[in-house]
Amino acid sequence: METNISLRTGTASGTFLSVLPNILSQDIAKTIILAIIGAIISFSVSLLLKWLTKSKKK
């Protein structure tokens, strides 16, 4: 059975459009805030570990 690009595109678009109304703006804002906090913490821990390993080499 062959699937063409229009069938895949239609399926993906339909799935996206059926999920879209269920996503609340509060969920999007919460996700953005958590992503920012996670990135800041990850960057900070990376710098701390780099500093700790650098000071142990001396």
Secondary structure, DSSP 8 states (H G I E B T S, - for coil): ----HHHHHHHHHHHHHHHGGG--HHHHHHHHHHHHHHHHHHHHHHHHHHHHHHHHH-
